[in-house]
Amino acid sequence: MLHVRVVSPAALTEQLAGQLATAPGVQNVLVRAGAARRPDGDAVEFDVQDGAANPVFAGLRELGLDRTGVICVDRVDAALTAQPAPTGDHGALRQEIAPVWEMVEATIHQGEAYAPSFYVLLAVAGLIGAVGLLTNSQILIVGAMVVGPEYNAIIGVALGLSRRVRAEVRDGLVALSGGFLAAIVLTMLFGLSVRASGKTPAEFLQGVRPVADLINTPNVFSVIVAVLAGIVGVVSLTESRANALIGVFISVTTIPAAASVGVSVAYSSWGEAWGSLLQLLLNVVLLVVVGAAGLSTQRAIWRRRWWRRAGQTPEAHSSDPR
């Protein structure tokens, strides 16, 4: 359930209240005339079920409240009520609920804050990955995957492509390019310093590099894993499944590949550096493409379901349930 707070101009409040009174899934409507300040207006609050949220938000946009007023949405963690739960929500198989696209996009936009911390985390993740490569430690490679924030930028680019917002695509690609370049340069400098100090593990010098070999050798399985991870990433975001999203972080070879490029260059392993670069580009491109396709496909499916449920055709309806 979602709790929505709206600052409505007085001229629109009566129409808004009428829409909310008849909208399915809306309850606990509260209207306080003249109670809002900055901006001035009427304070309207209501709760809405997730499955009914998209058409309700479409109605708010039709009234122009996203331009003339303020709309805030909070997720309700628990609701204490004696009212019976809706039928059909119990059992091993439940009907899928439409994603609330405003919440999905808000989550993605939060990750698009490409502040200095984004680049710092990416560089630190690269250094952790470099240590994992030199010591053949799979645990450190997994740790580097979890630390790296690059998926935020990747899904941000995917959202920009699906919504045709050039600024989001541009900003995400710039952040990815700058962040990975910084990670590669730092891991190269780190590798050079380790090499100069004579502290390189003997097995690495002897060419026993099982962890690195998995990273710098892209193949058909790299494509399969990247595509599957892209699908899981989109579903986990639209269905708010955080555990699945963490699984994406530790299944795609982006940070380890960037670290492998830097370390391979430091040790003059040009073939491994090239293979790692291909692995990095392969994973990033596939994640972006699958992410954009997944978001667009889900929008189309749920929009068609909404029109069908409303008994209308796309051409006959002016609002966008997203």
N, C-alpha and C positions, 0 to 999 in steps of 0.2 A: 504494500500500500504506500502511496505517496501523499505527502501533505503539501499543499500549494498555497502560497500567499501572493495576492495580487493587489497592487495599488491601481485602482481604477478611477479614471475621470468621472465626475458625478454624472455627466451626460450619458455614460455608457453603463453605469452600474445596474440600472433596472434591466436592461437587455441581457447583461452578463448573468445576473441572478436568475432570470428566466431560463436561460440556456442550461445553467447548472442544475436547476430544479428538475429538468426533464432528461438530463444526460444519464445514460446507464452507467453504473459503477461509481457515481458521485454521491457522497454523503457528508454529513456534518458541515453543511454550508453555513458560514457565519458572515454577515454583512454589518459593518460599522461605518455609518455615514460620517464623513469628514474626520476620521480618526488618523489618517496617514499624513505624515509630514516628510518633505524632502524625498520625493515630490509630494505636493499636496493632493489629496484625493480621498476616496473611500477605501477602507481596508476590507478586502474580501478573502476569506480563507475557506478551504474545503479539502476533503480527502477524496482520493480517487484510486480505484483498483488499477494495478499495473496493466491488465489486459484492456482496460478502457481508456488509458491515459492518452494514447496518440490522437484519437479523434477529439478528445477534450482540448488538448493543446492546439490542435488545428483550429478549433473554434475560437480559442483565445487569439490566435494569430489573425483570423478573419476579422475580429473586432479591432485589430491594430493595437492590442494591449502590449505587445512586445516592443512597440515603438513609442506609444504615448504613456505607458505605465511601466511598472516593474513587476516581473514574475519571478518568484523564488520557489524552488522545489526541494523538499527534504524527503528522505526515505524514512518511513516509520518502521522501526525495528520490531515493535510489538504493539498490538492493540488489544486492550482488555474489553471484551464485549460478550454479552450473553446471546447475541444473534447467531443463528446457525450458519455454518460455513456453506458457501455455494456448493451445489451438487456437482458431482463430476470431478472434484479435486482430490479424491482419495483413491487409494489403490496403488498397485505397482506401476501402472501406466497412466500418466496424467497428460492432459492436453497441453501442448506447448503454449506459452504465453508470449504475445508479441513483445519484442524489445521496445522499451521506451527510448526513442531515438534521442530525445533531448539529454537523457541521462548518459546514454552511450557516448554521444559527442562531447558532453562535458567531461567525462572521464578521459577521453582521448586528448581533448584540449589541455587538460591539466598536465599531461605528459609532454605537451609541446612547449613548455617553458624552458627554452634552451639557454638557461642561465649558466654562469661559469661552473656551477656544480655538475652540470651535465657532462661537460668536457673533462672535468676532474675525475668523475666516476669512470668515464670511458677510458681515460689514461691509466687510472689505477687498476681497472679490470685487465687492461692490456699487460701491465707489469706482472700481475698475478698469473696471467696466462703464460707469460714468458718464463717465469720460475717453474711453472708446471711442465712446460716443454723441456726445459733443461734438465729437470729431475725426473722426467717421465711419470709425473704425478697426475693421475686422472682426477683425483679429488680437487686439486688446485685448478684444473681446467674447468670443472663443474662450478667451483666457486667463482671463477672469473665470469662465467656465463650468467650467474645469478646477479653479480654486482653490476654488470654492464647495463646501461639504460637505453641502449640503442633501439630496442623494440618500440619505445615510445615514439621515436622519430619515424620509424618504419611505418607504424600504423597511422601516424599523422599524415604521412605522404599518401598512404592508401586512402584515407578519408578524403584528402584534398582531391585525389583523382576521381573518386566516386561521386563527389559533390561538385567537381569541376571548379575548384577554388585554387587558382594558380598560386596565390600567396602562400597557402599552406604547403603546397608541393615544393615550391622554391625554398621556403624556410627549412623544411625537413631535409631536403637534399643537401642544402648548405651545411646544416648541422651534422648530418651523417658524414659528409666529405671532410669537414674540418675535424670532427671528432676522431674518425678513423685515421686520418693523416697524423694527428697528434699522437694517437696510440702507437702507430707504426714507428714514428720517429723516436718516441721515448723508449720503446722496446728495443729498437736498433741500438740506441745509445747505451741502454742497459746491457745488451748483449756484448757490445764492444768493450764495455768496462769489465764485464766478467771474463771475457776472453783475454784482455790485457793483464788482468790480475792473476791469471793462471788457475782460477778456481772452477773452471768448467768441469762438470762431472765426467769421469773417464768414459762411461758408457755412451754419453752423447758424442764425445770426440771419436769414439770407435764406430759410430754410425748406428748404435743400438737405440733407435728412436721410435718405439711403437706408437706412442701418443702422437708425435709429430707426423708420422706416416699416415695416420688416420685423417689428419687435418689437411695436409698438403696434397692429397690425392683425391680430387673430386671425381665422382662416378655417378652411375645411375641411382645408387642408393642415396647419394647426397641430394639429388633432385626429389626423390620420394619423400625423404624426411622433411625437406624444406616445404614441400607442398602440404604435407600433413600438418606440420607445425603452423603453417599459415592458416589452415582451416580451423585448427584448434584455437589459435589466437583470436580469430574473429568470433567464433562461437562463445569463447570464454568471456569476451568483452560484452557481447550483446546479451548474454544470459547471466552476467555477473558471477562467473565462476572463477574466483581468484586462484584456487589450487591448480586448475587447468592452465591458467596463464603462467604460473610459475613453471609448469612443465614445458611451456614454449621456450622460456628463457634458457633452460638447461638441455634443449634438444637441437638448437640451431647453432651452426658453426660460423659465427660472425666475429666475436671478440677473439676466440682462439685462432682464427684464421689471420686476423690483423696482427696478433702477437707473433704468429709464425712467420709472417712476412718480415717483420722487424728482426727477429732472431736469425732467420735464414740469411738475410742480407748481412748481418753482423758477422756471420761465420762463412760468408762467401758461398753459400749453398743456393746458387741462382735458380736451379731447377725447382727446389723446394719453395723458394720465394714466389716463383711464378705460379706454381700449383696452389699455394695458399691464397694468392691474390685472386685467382679464378674461383676458388672456394668461397671467398668473401663476397665477390660480386654475384656469384650464383645464388647464394643464400639471400642477400639483400634484395636482388631483383625478384626472385620468386616470392619472397614474403610480401613485397609491395604489390605484385600483380595478384597473388591469391587473396591478399587482404582487400584490395579494391574490388575484385570480382565478388568476393564473399559478401561485403557490405552492400554492394549494388544488388546482388541476387536476393539477399534477405529483404531489402527494402521492397523490391518488386513483388516478392511472394506475399509479404504481409500487406502491401497496399492492395493487391488483387483480392486477398481474403477480406479486407475491410470493405472494399467496394461490393463484393459478392454478398457479404453479410448485410450491407445496407440496401441491397437490391438495386444497385445503380451500376452504371458503366463509367470508366475513367473519363470519357468525354463529357458525361452529364454532371460531373461533380467538380466544383471549382476549388475546393480546399484540398490541401495535401496532407494526408494522414502520416506521411513520411514512412 
